[in-house]
Amino acid sequence: MQLLDHIFPEVEFTTEEMLFIEGVLSDPIMKKYLSHLASQEMKDLAALSSTSLSDPSALLISHASVAGRLEVLSNLSSVRANPTKEF
């Protein structure tokens, strides 16, 4: 077993747990909350400019960080409840 497997062990979910997670993430209030978080990240992304950070590598790191958070929020927002899906 690799060191990373000890640090980050694989987590398995039952079918019931997966259905619960899908239900939570597809809830309209959760969708609204994720949309709110994404809008804040988009504002941060828009605020990044070469004038805000004098170091180009710091700008790239900041851009990648914000873009990564937006990607995670996008993926979470795309979850739809599908009771017939098998896990």
Secondary structure as GFF3:
##gff-version 3
##sequence-region A 1 87
A	DSSP	alpha_helix	3	7	.	.	.	ID=ss1
A	DSSP	alpha_helix	15	25	.	.	.	ID=ss2
A	DSSP	alpha_helix	28	47	.	.	.	ID=ss3
A	DSSP	alpha_helix	56	77	.	.	.	ID=ss4
###
